């Protein structure tokens, strides 16, 4: 389906909401809000949504490593990301049904943010490593609430952004993630040792409540959809060969980006750097680098350089891992190495995130946008889910320097394969969008 110009946006139906028929009636056109305003709202929503996950994603591996957990055990924390993979099973339901009276996307985001707030309140009483494995339960449900809300948020972003501004929306996603990382993974991580676990989690619960308030006061922008809009289905996406061609390209890029990002925190704990030091590096080295990389990538994706971006990803990963392997082999890890690793891994994150999500957004235009976006995102995350414990096991057995050397050697090969597939990937994206009426 072709992107709908802002001036032609209209009210979706049925007005009462909650219908399972999947049919939507076209109403009279309404004036669209400025694109800048949409980008601003998406930035605020994504950044507030990111804060709790940024803190837990940064703090939990550091705390567990300080308590003596192995790299393999830390890699197994990837099981907490299962909701981000399994959301494809119910994304189509979120795409075609919503609680009545609140809006197609807003009706999901509001209650799920309330659920996130409740999970964080429970987590305040359960620091990592206490009570056996019980502390993982609220953390799992926090991921479940956030992953489910993300289906609606990503579908909303895809719906309201015109074709020429989707690269800007992807850059905003990365910029918002950077802001959330600075606040949640930086400032709050630095305050963890002084404030303690419970006050930090209560602060994050207040952030989740603030996110719900922002969504509550937002007036949802609604878009034209055909009266015969079919029921979206993740199963139809999975049965489409084009989806798997897009997925294979994403997996090649995951192999370049995910392993260095996973290794950073435990490696620096072993080198003697605590959570407060790492939180500071994230603020002044990691996130500015991520923001610049994301914005630059978003700009390049709007030019003729777009097909060549996987080569840039592979080059950055290769140089980073090679330099890191050299530093890891030194008798003493240098003090400047910590900021270097944070800057390098977050450049990689900004580049990969903008590139990967831009590819997914372009493959999710039209009917069933949230379903396709969630399905492709879940498929992409399978790579990280499988890679983390394998990389952790290899680091335990072979040493981190050897693993980093191997990553430096394989990243260019993976990137070259993704680059050679640029034509096939573009054709798969177009095929998915043409098939949108049946997905």
C-alpha positions in Angstrom: 0.0 0.0 0.0 1.3 3.4 -0.9 2.0 5.8 2.0 -0.8 8.1 2.9 -0.1 11.8 2.7 -0.6 13.6 6.0 -3.5 15.7 4.6 -5.4 12.5 3.7 -5.4 11.0 7.2 -8.8 9.9 8.4 -10.5 8.2 11.3 -10.3 4.5 11.5 -13.3 2.4 12.4 -15.2 0.9 13.8 -15.7 3.8 16.2 -16.5 1.6 19.1 -13.3 -0.3 18.9 -12.8 -3.9 20.0 -14.1 -5.5 16.9 -12.4 -8.7 15.8 -13.7 -8.4 12.2 -10.6 -6.6 11.0 -12.7 -4.3 8.8 -12.2 -0.6 9.0 -14.4 2.1 7.4 -13.0 5.2 5.7 -14.3 8.4 7.3 -13.9 12.0 6.2 -10.3 13.2 6.0 -8.9 15.1 8.9 -5.9 17.4 9.0 -2.6 15.7 9.9 -0.3 16.9 12.6 3.1 18.2 11.4 5.7 15.6 10.9 8.0 17.3 13.4 5.4 17.0 16.0 5.0 13.2 15.3 8.8 12.8 15.5 8.8 14.7 18.8 6.1 12.5 20.3 7.9 9.3 19.1 11.2 10.5 20.6 9.5 11.2 24.0 7.7 7.8 24.0 10.7 5.7 22.9 13.1 7.4 25.4 10.8 7.0 28.4 10.0 3.4 27.3 13.8 2.7 27.0 14.8 3.8 30.5 13.8 0.8 32.6 15.2 -1.7 30.0 18.4 0.3 29.7 19.0 0.2 33.5 18.2 -3.5 33.9 20.2 -4.3 30.7 23.2 -2.5 32.0 23.0 -3.2 35.7 22.1 -6.9 35.9 25.1 -8.3 33.9 27.5 -6.0 35.9 26.0 -7.1 39.3 26.0 -10.8 38.4 29.6 -10.6 37.2 30.6 -8.9 40.4 28.9 -11.8 42.2 31.0 -14.3 40.3 28.6 -15.4 37.5 30.2 -17.0 34.4 30.0 -15.5 31.0 27.8 -18.5 30.0 25.4 -17.8 32.8 25.2 -14.1 31.8 24.6 -15.1 28.2 21.7 -17.2 29.3 20.0 -14.0 30.5 19.0 -13.8 26.9 16.0 -16.0 27.9 14.5 -12.8 29.3 14.3 -11.6 25.8 11.9 -14.4 24.8 8.9 -12.0 24.9 10.6 -9.9 22.2 10.8 -13.0 20.1 7.4 -14.6 20.9 5.4 -11.4 20.4 5.1 -12.4 16.7 2.5 -15.0 18.0 0.1 -12.3 19.1 1.1 -9.2 17.1 -1.7 -9.7 14.6 -4.2 -9.7 17.4 -2.9 -6.4 18.6 -3.0 -5.1 15.0 -6.7 -5.8 14.5 -8.2 -5.4 18.0 -7.9 -2.8 20.7 -9.7 -2.1 24.0 -12.7 0.1 23.2 -12.6 3.8 23.7 -8.9 4.5 23.8 -7.7 4.3 20.2 -6.2 1.6 18.1 -2.6 1.9 19.4 -3.1 4.0 22.5 -5.5 1.4 23.9 -2.7 -1.0 24.2 0.2 1.2 25.2 -1.6 2.7 28.3 -2.4 -0.5 30.2 0.9 -2.1 29.3 2.8 0.9 30.7 0.8 0.5 33.9 1.8 -3.2 33.9 5.5 -2.1 33.6 5.1 0.2 36.5 3.7 -2.7 38.7 6.6 -4.9 37.7 9.2 -2.3 38.7 7.5 -1.8 42.0 7.8 -5.6 42.7 11.5 -5.5 41.5 12.3 -2.8 44.1 12.0 -5.6 46.7 14.0 -8.2 44.8 17.6 -7.3 43.9 19.4 -9.5 41.4 20.9 -12.7 42.9 18.4 -12.8 45.9 15.7 -15.4 46.5 17.1 -17.9 44.1 15.7 -17.3 40.6 12.6 -15.6 41.8 14.0 -12.1 41.0 13.9 -13.0 37.3 10.1 -13.3 37.3 9.2 -9.6 37.5 12.0 -8.8 35.1 10.6 -11.3 32.7 7.1 -9.7 33.0 8.7 -6.3 32.6 10.1 -7.5 29.2 6.7 -9.0 28.3 4.8 -5.7 29.0 7.4 -3.6 27.1 7.7 -6.0 24.2 3.9 -6.1 23.8 3.6 -2.3 24.0 6.4 -2.1 21.4 4.2 -3.8 18.9 1.7 -1.0 19.1 4.3 1.8 19.3 6.2 0.5 16.2 3.0 0.0 14.3 2.0 3.5 15.2 5.3 4.9 14.0 5.1 3.1 10.7 1.5 4.2 10.2 2.0 8.0 10.8 5.3 8.5 9.0 5.3 9.3 5.3 7.7 7.4 3.0 10.3 10.2 2.8 10.5 10.6 6.5 10.9 7.0 7.7 14.7 7.2 7.8 14.3 10.2 10.1 11.9 8.2 12.3 14.5 5.4 12.5 17.2 8.0 13.5 14.7 9.3 16.1 14.3 5.8 17.5 18.1 5.5 18.0 18.3 9.1 19.4 15.5 8.2 21.9 17.2 5.0 22.8 20.3 7.1 23.5 18.4 9.4 25.7 16.9 6.5 27.6 20.3 4.9 28.0 21.8 8.1 29.3 19.0 8.5 31.9 18.4 4.8 32.8 21.7 3.1 31.9 24.0 6.0 32.8 22.7 8.4 35.5 20.8 5.7 37.5 23.5 3.2 37.1 26.0 5.7 38.5 23.6 6.2 41.4 23.1 2.5 42.1 25.9 2.1 44.6 25.0 5.3 46.5 21.3 5.1 46.4 20.7 1.3 46.4 18.6 -1.0 44.3 15.1 -0.1 45.7 15.2 3.7 45.3 16.4 3.3 41.7 13.6 0.9 40.9 11.1 3.2 42.5 12.4 6.0 40.3 12.0 3.8 37.2 8.4 3.0 38.3 7.7 6.7 38.4 9.2 7.0 34.9 6.8 4.2 33.7 3.9 6.1 35.2 5.0 9.3 33.5 5.1 7.4 30.2 1.5 6.3 30.7 0.6 9.9 31.5 2.2 11.1 28.2 0.2 8.5 26.3 -3.0 9.4 28.2 -2.9 13.0 27.1 -1.8 12.2 23.5 -4.5 12.4 20.8 -3.9 9.5 18.5 -3.3 10.3 14.9 -5.5 8.0 12.8 -4.9 6.9 9.2 -6.9 5.8 6.2 -7.3 2.0 5.8 -9.3 0.2 3.2 -12.8 -0.9 4.2 -11.7 -4.4 3.1 -8.5 -4.3 5.2 -7.9 -8.1 5.9 -7.0 -9.6 9.3 -3.2 -9.4 9.6 -1.5 -12.6 10.5 2.1 -13.4 11.6 1.6 -16.9 10.1 1.1 -15.3 6.7 4.2 -13.3 7.1 6.2 -16.4 8.1 4.9 -18.3 5.0 6.0 -15.5 2.7 9.5 -16.4 1.3 10.3 -12.7 1.0 10.2 -12.3 4.8 12.9 -15.0 5.2 15.1 -13.3 2.6 14.8 -10.1 4.6 15.5 -12.1 7.8 18.7 -13.6 6.4 20.1 -10.2 5.6 19.2 -9.1 9.2 21.0 -12.1 10.6 24.2 -11.2 8.8 24.1 -7.8 10.3 23.3 -9.2 13.8 26.4 -11.3 13.6 28.5 -8.1 13.1 26.9 -6.1 15.9 25.5 -8.2 18.8 28.6 -10.1 20.1 30.8 -7.0 20.9 27.9 -5.3 22.6 27.2 -8.4 24.8 30.9 -8.8 25.8 31.5 -5.2 26.9 30.1 -5.0 30.5 31.5 -8.4 31.9 34.9 -7.7 30.3 35.2 -4.3 32.0 34.1 -5.8 35.3 36.9 -8.3 35.0 39.2 -5.4 34.3 38.3 -3.8 37.6 35.7 -1.2 36.6 32.5 -0.9 38.7 29.0 0.1 37.8 29.5 3.8 38.6 32.5 4.1 36.2 30.7 2.3 33.4 27.6 4.5 33.9 29.8 7.6 33.5 31.4 6.2 30.3 28.0 5.4 28.9 26.9 9.1 29.4 29.9 11.0 28.0 31.3 8.4 25.6 28.8 5.7 24.6 25.6 7.6 24.0 27.0 10.6 22.2 28.8 8.2 19.9 25.5 6.2 19.5 23.5 9.4 18.7 26.0 10.6 16.1 26.2 7.2 14.5 22.4 6.9 14.4 21.9 10.4 12.9 24.6 9.9 10.3 23.3 6.5 9.3 19.8 8.0 9.0 21.1 10.6 6.7 23.1 8.2 4.6 20.1 5.9 4.3 18.3 8.7 2.4 21.1 8.8 -0.2 22.6 6.5 -2.9 24.9 5.1 -0.2 22.0 3.0 1.3 22.9 -0.3 -0.4 26.5 0.0 0.9 25.8 0.5 4.6 26.4 -3.1 5.6 30.0 -2.7 4.5 30.4 0.2 6.9 28.8 -1.9 9.7 31.3 -4.7 9.0 34.3 -2.3 8.9 33.4 -0.7 12.2 32.9 -4.1 13.9 36.2 -5.5 12.5 38.3 -2.5 13.6 36.6 -2.4 17.1 37.1 -6.1 17.8 40.6 -6.2 16.5 41.6 -3.2 18.7 39.8 -4.7 21.6 41.6 -8.1 21.2 44.9 -6.2 21.3 43.9 -4.4 24.5 42.7 -7.6 26.1 46.0 -9.3 25.5 48.0 -6.5 27.4 49.2 -7.2 30.9 47.2 -4.4 32.3 44.1 -2.9 30.6 44.6 0.8 30.0 42.3 3.4 31.7 41.3 4.9 28.4 40.2 1.5 27.2 36.8 1.7 29.0 35.6 4.9 27.2 37.0 3.5 24.0 35.0 0.3 24.3 31.8 2.2 25.2 32.2 4.6 22.3 33.0 1.9 19.8 30.2 -0.6 20.8 27.6 2.2 20.8 28.7 3.5 17.4 28.1 -0.1 16.3 24.7 -0.1 18.1 23.7 3.2 16.5 24.7 2.0 13.0 23.1 -1.4 13.3 20.0 -0.2 15.0 19.2 2.5 12.5 20.1 0.3 9.5 18.2 -2.8 10.8 15.0 -1.0 11.9 15.0 1.1 8.7 15.0 -2.2 6.7 12.2 -3.6 8.9 10.1 -0.4 8.7 10.4 -0.3 4.9 9.2 -3.9 4.8 6.2 -3.1 7.0 4.4 -0.4 5.0 0.6 -0.8 4.5 -2.0 -3.1 6.0 -0.9 -5.1 9.0 2.1 -2.9 9.6 2.4 -3.7 13.3 2.2 -7.4 12.6 4.9 -7.4 10.0 7.1 -5.1 12.0 6.8 -7.2 15.2 7.3 -10.5 13.2 10.4 -9.3 11.5 11.8 -7.7 14.7 11.2 -11.0 16.6 12.9 -13.0 13.8 15.9 -10.5 14.0 16.1 -11.0 17.8 16.4 -14.7 17.5 20.0 -14.2 16.3 20.9 -12.3 19.5 19.0 -14.8 21.6 21.1 -17.7 20.2 24.4 -15.8 19.9 24.7 -14.6 23.5 25.1 -17.9 25.3 27.3 -19.3 22.5 29.6 -16.2 22.7 29.6 -16.5 26.5 30.5 -20.2 26.4 33.3 -19.5 23.9 34.7 -16.7 26.1 34.7 -19.0 29.1 36.5 -21.8 27.2 38.8 -19.9 24.9 39.2 -16.5 26.6 37.8 -13.2 25.5 40.8 -12.1 23.5 40.5 -15.2 21.2 36.8 -14.6 20.7 37.3 -11.0 19.8 40.0 -12.0 17.3 37.5 -14.4 15.7 34.8 -11.7 15.6 37.3 -9.3 13.9 37.9 -11.9 11.2 34.3 -12.9 10.6 32.6 -9.4 10.6 33.9 -8.3 7.2 32.7 -11.6 5.7 29.2 -11.2 7.1 29.0 -7.6 6.0 30.2 -8.5 2.5 27.5 -11.2 2.2 24.8 -8.7 3.3 26.1 -6.1 0.8 26.0 -8.7 -2.0 22.4 -9.4 -1.1 21.3 -5.7 -1.4 19.4 -6.3 -4.7 17.7 -9.4 -3.4 16.8 -7.7 -0.1 15.3 -4.7 -1.9 13.2 -7.1 -4.1 12.0 -8.9 -1.0 10.9 -5.6 0.7 8.9 -4.7 -2.4 7.4 -8.2 -2.5 6.3 -8.0 1.1 4.7 -4.6 0.6 2.8 -5.8 -2.5 1.6 -8.8 -0.6 0.4 -6.6 2.3 -3.3 -7.0 1.3 -2.9 -10.7 2.1 -0.9 -10.4 5.3 
